[in-house]
Amino acid sequence: MSKIAIFASGSGSNAENIVKHLNGRLNSVNFHFFTNSSKAYVNERALKLNVKLTLFSKDEFYNSDKIVDILMAEKCNLIVLAGFLWLMPKNIIQAFQGRIINIHPALLPKYGGKGMYGKRVHETVVANKETESGITIHFVDENYDEGKIIKQVRCAILPSDTAEDVERKVRELEYEHYPKVVERLLADS
């Protein structure tokens, strides 16, 4: 049985998309959502999808072994960050080296790093008059958005595109490609 931990801080649309994609494709997958926000819509998605959910505080995440202990006890094959905004602590990175992935809504190394997420990325891309953007799926290391790149997918940006237009194009790429990369990594493990 494959066990996937999905960390999300917001709506959880990528988390839900991954669950729906994999449920019909892999023989036996067990999901567990983790969130740092009691108000995040990912909580509702977990309930709707009948997925186990763990809510944790900043102190529990950074100053204890609570989360790594849960992940180890459940024998997670893969940790997927899906709109999770906190830097992963060293204890989790060390315990799951090469088994933590993230998706970034731009073509790294451009527009990455602390504070560069969501709409902020798209606004910056448009302000800099880029002609393309896209997604970067990468392994997670001790720094924001610096892990080894697994896959990048590009989309054209028109001069008339707004940040909302870019966000829509990038979101389509996320929904199409992130679940497939998760599936491939599980098949390879």
Backbone as CSV, one residue per row, in Angstrom:
resi,resn,N_x,N_y,N_z,CA_x,CA_y,CA_z,C_x,C_y,C_z
1,MET,0.837,-1.185,0.000,0.000,0.000,0.000,0.881,1.247,0.000
2,SER,0.572,2.170,-0.896,1.261,3.452,-0.933,0.605,4.397,0.057
3,LYS,1.430,5.119,0.790,0.919,6.080,1.765,1.482,7.454,1.434
4,ILE,0.574,8.402,1.237,0.953,9.746,0.826,0.484,10.751,1.862
5,ALA,1.399,11.569,2.326,1.069,12.689,3.196,1.039,13.934,2.326
6,ILE,-0.055,14.668,2.391,-0.181,15.897,1.603,-0.329,17.064,2.571
7,PHE,0.600,18.010,2.468,0.596,19.200,3.315,0.017,20.370,2.520
8,ALA,-0.951,21.079,3.110,-1.573,22.229,2.461,-1.887,23.291,3.503
9,SER,-1.764,24.546,3.102,-2.071,25.672,3.990,-3.329,26.417,3.574
10,GLY,-3.871,26.113,2.396,-4.980,26.904,1.868,-6.162,26.073,1.431
11,SER,-6.579,26.285,0.201,-7.821,25.665,-0.280,-7.702,24.157,-0.477
12,GLY,-6.531,23.672,-0.809,-6.355,22.229,-0.984,-6.838,21.699,-2.313
13,SER,-6.975,22.565,-3.317,-7.466,22.090,-4.612,-6.488,21.107,-5.252
14,ASN,-5.196,21.364,-5.138,-4.221,20.400,-5.671,-4.260,19.096,-4.883
15,ALA,-4.452,19.175,-3.587,-4.547,17.966,-2.762,-5.728,17.114,-3.210
16,GLU,-6.882,17.748,-3.385,-8.059,17.010,-3.840,-7.840,16.419,-5.228
17,ASN,-7.238,17.181,-6.107,-6.975,16.716,-7.460,-6.075,15.476,-7.457
18,ILE,-5.073,15.469,-6.607,-4.167,14.318,-6.506,-4.925,13.097,-5.990
19,VAL,-5.735,13.276,-4.959,-6.511,12.159,-4.406,-7.424,11.571,-5.483
20,LYS,-8.164,12.421,-6.165,-9.093,11.937,-7.185,-8.359,11.241,-8.329
21,HIS,-7.225,11.774,-8.726,-6.448,11.167,-9.814,-5.935,9.785,-9.419
22,LEU,-5.373,9.669,-8.236,-4.739,8.411,-7.839,-5.719,7.343,-7.382
23,ASN,-6.860,7.741,-6.857,-7.810,6.750,-6.348,-8.236,5.741,-7.401
24,GLY,-8.344,6.139,-8.627,-8.758,5.215,-9.665,-7.614,4.544,-10.399
25,ARG,-6.370,4.901,-10.072,-5.244,4.438,-10.864,-4.328,3.459,-10.140
26,LEU,-4.127,3.676,-8.883,-3.231,2.801,-8.134,-4.063,1.846,-7.280
27,ASN,-3.570,0.644,-7.119,-4.326,-0.386,-6.404,-4.723,0.046,-5.003
28,SER,-3.767,0.498,-4.232,-4.051,0.775,-2.837,-3.277,2.005,-2.383
29,VAL,-3.984,3.100,-2.189,-3.361,4.350,-1.764,-4.077,4.847,-0.518
30,ASN,-3.294,5.232,0.458,-3.820,5.793,1.692,-3.321,7.230,1.787
31,PHE,-4.234,8.171,1.984,-3.880,9.587,2.047,-4.040,10.112,3.469
32,HIS,-3.229,11.100,3.795,-3.319,11.787,5.080,-2.977,13.246,4.810
33,PHE,-3.932,14.142,5.059,-3.692,15.572,4.884,-3.153,16.153,6.190
34,PHE,-2.233,17.099,6.046,-1.677,17.844,7.172,-1.851,19.325,6.861
35,THR,-2.297,20.094,7.856,-2.441,21.531,7.643,-2.071,22.299,8.902
36,ASN,-1.619,23.513,8.674,-1.264,24.420,9.752,-2.337,25.484,9.972
37,SER,-3.502,25.303,9.345,-4.550,26.315,9.449,-5.920,25.673,9.673
38,SER,-6.541,26.000,10.784,-7.881,25.466,11.074,-8.932,26.091,10.167
39,LYS,-8.610,27.217,9.542,-9.560,27.914,8.678,-9.395,27.575,7.198
40,ALA,-8.385,26.805,6.860,-8.115,26.479,5.460,-9.201,25.559,4.902
41,TYR,-9.553,25.766,3.653,-10.598,24.952,3.031,-10.153,23.494,2.844
42,VAL,-8.863,23.235,2.936,-8.389,21.850,2.839,-9.032,20.985,3.915
43,ASN,-9.405,21.566,5.039,-10.094,20.829,6.100,-11.432,20.277,5.602
44,GLU,-12.172,21.104,4.876,-13.454,20.671,4.301,-13.239,19.591,3.241
45,ARG,-12.203,19.777,2.452,-11.916,18.774,1.403,-11.578,17.425,2.033
46,ALA,-10.815,17.432,3.106,-10.470,16.176,3.780,-11.737,15.466,4.251
47,LEU,-12.643,16.211,4.832,-13.905,15.643,5.300,-14.705,15.062,4.129
48,LYS,-14.823,15.849,3.064,-15.582,15.428,1.884,-14.978,14.173,1.241
49,LEU,-13.642,14.084,1.226,-12.946,12.957,0.591,-12.718,11.780,1.537
50,ASN,-13.115,11.962,2.800,-12.893,10.941,3.827,-11.398,10.631,3.992
51,VAL,-10.614,11.698,4.052,-9.161,11.597,4.219,-8.805,12.046,5.630
52,LYS,-7.962,11.292,6.269,-7.483,11.650,7.613,-6.807,13.018,7.557
53,LEU,-7.021,13.826,8.604,-6.481,15.180,8.658,-5.797,15.414,9.992
54,THR,-4.611,15.996,9.932,-3.901,16.411,11.146,-3.663,17.911,11.076
55,LEU,-4.150,18.615,12.092,-3.927,20.045,12.242,-2.802,20.224,13.255
56,PHE,-1.851,21.082,12.941,-0.721,21.263,13.851,-0.352,22.738,13.981
57,SER,0.309,23.035,15.079,0.754,24.403,15.352,2.197,24.589,14.879
58,LYS,2.614,25.824,14.851,3.989,26.140,14.463,4.971,25.507,15.448
59,ASP,4.639,25.556,16.721,5.506,24.974,17.737,5.621,23.456,17.556
60,GLU,4.497,22.793,17.297,4.528,21.340,17.076,5.345,20.984,15.839
61,PHE,5.284,21.834,14.838,5.979,21.564,13.568,7.483,21.758,13.690
62,TYR,7.887,22.853,14.314,9.310,23.197,14.346,10.041,22.786,15.623
63,ASN,9.331,22.640,16.735,10.006,22.408,18.010,9.680,21.072,18.658
64,SER,9.157,20.156,17.870,8.869,18.818,18.395,9.016,17.802,17.269
65,ASP,8.901,16.553,17.626,8.947,15.478,16.640,7.549,14.942,16.337
66,LYS,6.503,15.656,16.741,5.137,15.165,16.569,4.843,14.758,15.124
67,ILE,5.118,15.645,14.182,4.758,15.381,12.785,5.641,14.291,12.182
68,VAL,6.926,14.360,12.413,7.808,13.321,11.869,7.462,11.961,12.469
69,ASP,7.072,11.929,13.729,6.674,10.664,14.364,5.426,10.080,13.704
70,ILE,4.459,10.935,13.386,3.249,10.462,12.696,3.616,9.916,11.314
71,LEU,4.423,10.662,10.587,4.826,10.240,9.241,5.576,8.915,9.273
72,MET,6.455,8.762,10.239,7.229,7.521,10.364,6.313,6.358,10.776
73,ALA,5.433,6.590,11.727,4.530,5.530,12.195,3.622,5.046,11.064
74,GLU,3.222,5.974,10.192,2.352,5.601,9.071,3.136,5.089,7.860
75,LYS,4.463,5.091,7.967,5.321,4.603,6.889,4.995,5.271,5.547
76,CYS,4.983,6.593,5.561,4.665,7.358,4.347,5.725,7.127,3.272
77,ASN,5.260,6.854,2.074,6.158,6.678,0.933,6.590,8.017,0.355
78,LEU,5.670,8.998,0.426,5.909,10.270,-0.252,5.201,11.377,0.509
79,ILE,5.876,12.511,0.622,5.278,13.723,1.189,5.121,14.714,0.046
80,VAL,3.907,15.198,-0.137,3.578,16.104,-1.227,3.156,17.443,-0.637
81,LEU,3.856,18.496,-1.010,3.462,19.837,-0.581,2.561,20.419,-1.666
82,ALA,1.372,20.827,-1.272,0.381,21.328,-2.220,-0.159,22.653,-1.693
83,GLY,0.617,23.698,-1.903,0.231,24.990,-1.357,0.542,25.107,0.122
84,PHE,1.595,24.448,0.539,2.032,24.526,1.934,3.111,25.590,2.026
85,LEU,2.921,26.579,2.895,3.751,27.779,2.861,4.921,27.795,3.835
86,TRP,5.007,26.849,4.755,6.107,26.855,5.718,7.276,26.039,5.185
87,LEU,8.465,26.463,5.556,9.679,25.722,5.229,9.688,24.420,6.021
88,MET,9.973,23.314,5.350,9.981,22.020,6.032,11.150,21.976,7.021
89,PRO,10.914,21.488,8.238,11.985,21.401,9.231,12.974,20.284,8.901
90,LYS,14.178,20.440,9.430,15.255,19.490,9.134,14.924,18.061,9.541
91,ASN,14.206,17.872,10.651,13.932,16.496,11.086,13.085,15.742,10.060
92,ILE,12.157,16.425,9.410,11.337,15.774,8.378,12.160,15.573,7.111
93,ILE,12.921,16.576,6.717,13.757,16.457,5.514,14.751,15.300,5.658
94,GLN,15.374,15.193,6.808,16.348,14.116,7.021,15.683,12.745,7.024
95,ALA,14.519,12.628,7.621,13.827,11.337,7.702,13.251,10.898,6.352
96,PHE,12.955,11.868,5.479,12.312,11.554,4.201,13.094,12.132,3.017
97,GLN,14.403,12.088,3.119,15.287,12.612,2.071,14.921,12.007,0.712
98,GLY,14.711,12.877,-0.276,14.382,12.415,-1.619,12.957,11.916,-1.770
99,ARG,12.120,12.125,-0.744,10.726,11.676,-0.804,9.750,12.795,-0.450
100,ILE,10.204,14.038,-0.582,9.350,15.206,-0.343,9.383,16.041,-1.617
101,ILE,8.198,16.344,-2.156,8.148,17.146,-3.373,7.234,18.350,-3.175
102,ASN,7.454,19.343,-4.024,6.675,20.574,-3.983,6.394,21.009,-5.415
103,ILE,5.365,21.815,-5.567,5.084,22.440,-6.856,5.146,23.946,-6.658
104,HIS,5.810,24.609,-7.595,5.947,26.073,-7.537,5.308,26.661,-8.791
105,PRO,4.540,27.757,-8.645,3.814,28.311,-9.787,4.639,29.260,-10.653
106,ALA,5.862,28.865,-10.956,6.731,29.628,-11.859,7.855,28.706,-12.301
107,LEU,8.647,29.193,-13.219,9.778,28.422,-13.722,11.010,28.765,-12.890
108,LEU,11.270,27.921,-11.902,12.443,28.146,-11.047,13.706,28.018,-11.890
109,PRO,14.763,28.738,-11.555,14.977,29.448,-10.296,14.364,30.845,-10.225
110,LYS,13.742,31.321,-11.305,13.099,32.629,-11.241,11.884,32.584,-10.319
111,TYR,11.657,33.662,-9.621,10.449,33.900,-8.839,10.202,32.865,-7.751
112,GLY,11.282,32.372,-7.152,11.172,31.453,-6.035,11.651,32.113,-4.758
113,GLY,11.594,31.360,-3.682,12.105,31.832,-2.402,10.998,32.228,-1.441
114,LYS,11.413,32.579,-0.252,10.471,32.949,0.819,9.568,34.097,0.355
115,GLY,8.294,33.938,0.584,7.334,34.979,0.237,6.842,34.944,-1.196
116,MET,7.446,34.107,-2.031,7.026,34.029,-3.431,6.094,32.830,-3.604
117,TYR,4.813,33.105,-3.501,3.813,32.059,-3.662,2.538,32.678,-4.228
118,GLY,1.725,31.833,-4.829,0.419,32.239,-5.311,0.423,33.474,-6.181
119,LYS,-0.518,34.339,-5.911,-0.732,35.529,-6.740,0.497,36.448,-6.786
120,ARG,1.271,36.449,-5.719,2.488,37.280,-5.698,3.417,36.913,-6.854
121,VAL,3.537,35.608,-7.104,4.400,35.141,-8.193,3.864,35.643,-9.527
122,HIS,2.574,35.466,-9.757,1.983,35.831,-11.048,2.041,37.340,-11.278
123,GLU,1.818,38.125,-10.238,1.916,39.582,-10.368,3.333,40.000,-10.743
124,THR,4.316,39.355,-10.151,5.719,39.685,-10.440,6.090,39.276,-11.865
125,VAL,5.625,38.110,-12.282,5.887,37.639,-13.644,5.322,38.628,-14.666
126,VAL,4.083,39.076,-14.452,3.446,40.029,-15.367,4.156,41.383,-15.312
127,ALA,4.492,41.849,-14.118,5.180,43.137,-13.970,6.526,43.148,-14.679
128,ASN,7.183,41.990,-14.722,8.487,41.888,-15.390,8.366,41.574,-16.876
129,LYS,7.143,41.564,-17.370,6.864,41.372,-18.791,7.470,40.084,-19.354
130,GLU,7.372,39.023,-18.563,7.848,37.718,-19.034,6.961,37.236,-20.178
131,THR,7.537,36.466,-21.083,6.777,35.924,-22.208,6.324,34.491,-21.951
132,GLU,6.804,33.912,-20.850,6.360,32.577,-20.473,6.442,32.416,-18.963
133,SER,5.647,31.488,-18.477,5.704,31.077,-17.086,5.431,29.585,-17.083
134,GLY,4.977,29.067,-15.954,4.688,27.648,-15.902,4.786,27.121,-14.495
135,ILE,5.078,25.832,-14.401,5.198,25.176,-13.098,6.554,24.502,-12.991
136,THR,7.008,24.373,-11.761,8.199,23.601,-11.454,7.849,22.639,-10.333
137,ILE,8.019,21.363,-10.597,7.853,20.341,-9.567,9.262,19.942,-9.169
138,HIS,9.543,19.988,-7.858,10.917,19.763,-7.413,10.949,19.043,-6.070
139,PHE,12.096,18.433,-5.803,12.312,17.847,-4.484,12.532,18.976,-3.494
140,VAL,12.232,18.724,-2.243,12.359,19.728,-1.193,13.652,19.501,-0.424
141,ASP,14.373,20.599,-0.213,15.554,20.559,0.643,15.384,21.612,1.740
142,GLU,16.470,22.023,2.369,16.405,22.932,3.516,16.074,24.373,3.139
143,ASN,16.048,24.702,1.859,15.794,26.071,1.422,14.534,26.134,0.559
144,TYR,13.869,27.272,0.589,12.692,27.445,-0.254,13.065,27.315,-1.725
145,ASP,12.376,26.426,-2.436,12.407,26.346,-3.897,13.781,26.101,-4.511
146,GLU,14.672,25.429,-3.801,16.013,25.186,-4.331,16.320,23.712,-4.580
147,GLY,15.385,22.821,-4.278,15.629,21.396,-4.468,15.716,21.021,-5.941
148,LYS,16.246,19.844,-6.191,16.437,19.336,-7.551,15.100,19.321,-8.308
149,ILE,15.128,19.846,-9.520,13.929,19.931,-10.344,13.596,18.559,-10.920
150,ILE,12.336,18.184,-10.784,11.822,16.930,-11.336,11.221,17.186,-12.716
151,LYS,10.426,18.249,-12.816,9.750,18.546,-14.085,9.361,20.015,-14.126
152,GLN,9.510,20.600,-15.323,9.004,21.942,-15.569,8.101,21.883,-16.801
153,VAL,7.009,22.640,-16.750,6.102,22.745,-17.884,5.824,24.229,-18.088
154,ARG,5.910,24.659,-19.328,5.801,26.081,-19.660,4.456,26.426,-20.290
155,CYS,4.090,27.701,-20.145,2.936,28.244,-20.851,3.291,29.652,-21.321
156,ALA,2.748,30.031,-22.455,3.007,31.359,-23.017,2.216,32.411,-22.248
157,ILE,2.818,33.580,-22.150,2.142,34.736,-21.564,2.009,35.790,-22.653
158,LEU,0.802,36.220,-22.890,0.537,37.254,-23.889,0.746,38.631,-23.258
159,PRO,1.097,39.630,-24.044,1.269,40.977,-23.492,0.001,41.488,-22.795
160,SER,-1.149,41.000,-23.212,-2.419,41.447,-22.622,-2.810,40.656,-21.372
161,ASP,-2.076,39.605,-21.030,-2.425,38.761,-19.876,-2.260,39.511,-18.560
162,THR,-3.241,39.327,-17.693,-3.177,39.851,-16.331,-2.605,38.763,-15.417
163,ALA,-2.362,39.120,-14.176,-1.904,38.120,-13.204,-2.944,37.007,-13.063
164,GLU,-4.222,37.345,-13.147,-5.292,36.349,-13.058,-5.256,35.393,-14.248
165,ASP,-4.950,35.920,-15.434,-4.828,35.065,-16.624,-3.678,34.082,-16.458
166,VAL,-2.552,34.577,-15.967,-1.380,33.721,-15.759,-1.700,32.676,-14.693
167,GLU,-2.356,33.100,-13.630,-2.727,32.167,-12.569,-3.601,31.030,-13.112
168,ARG,-4.562,31.363,-13.972,-5.445,30.353,-14.558,-4.654,29.359,-15.414
169,LYS,-3.743,29.877,-16.233,-2.928,29.006,-17.089,-2.038,28.083,-16.252
170,VAL,-1.432,28.653,-15.232,-0.541,27.872,-14.365,-1.338,26.830,-13.585
171,ARG,-2.513,27.198,-13.098,-3.356,26.257,-12.348,-3.723,25.055,-13.224
172,GLU,-4.033,25.296,-14.494,-4.344,24.195,-15.414,-3.156,23.240,-15.532
173,LEU,-1.949,23.799,-15.594,-0.750,22.957,-15.667,-0.560,22.157,-14.378
174,GLU,-0.820,22.806,-13.248,-0.706,22.109,-11.962,-1.643,20.912,-11.922
175,TYR,-2.896,21.129,-12.265,-3.892,20.064,-12.194,-3.568,18.920,-13.151
176,GLU,-3.014,19.251,-14.300,-2.682,18.211,-15.273,-1.439,17.420,-14.895
177,HIS,-0.396,18.092,-14.435,0.912,17.449,-14.309,1.287,16.972,-12.906
178,TYR,0.850,17.662,-11.850,1.284,17.277,-10.508,0.837,15.860,-10.135
179,PRO,-0.432,15.499,-10.361,-0.843,14.128,-10.016,-0.065,13.059,-10.785
180,LYS,0.276,13.353,-12.034,1.020,12.383,-12.852,2.434,12.181,-12.312
181,VAL,3.060,13.257,-11.851,4.402,13.138,-11.270,4.326,12.360,-9.970
182,VAL,3.321,12.638,-9.142,3.144,11.882,-7.887,2.976,10.396,-8.215
183,GLU,2.139,10.097,-9.180,1.898,8.693,-9.573,3.187,8.024,-10.035
184,ARG,3.969,8.724,-10.853,5.223,8.168,-11.351,6.218,7.909,-10.221
185,LEU,6.329,8.850,-9.295,7.259,8.678,-8.179,6.840,7.507,-7.302
186,LEU,5.553,7.320,-7.097,5.089,6.173,-6.307,5.382,4.869,-7.029
187,ALA,5.198,4.858,-8.324,5.465,3.645,-9.102,6.946,3.287,-9.069
188,ASP,7.797,4.307,-8.994,9.249,4.096,-8.989,9.788,3.732,-7.607
189,SER,8.976,3.932,-6.556,9.489,3.696,-5.192,9.348,2.256,-4.752
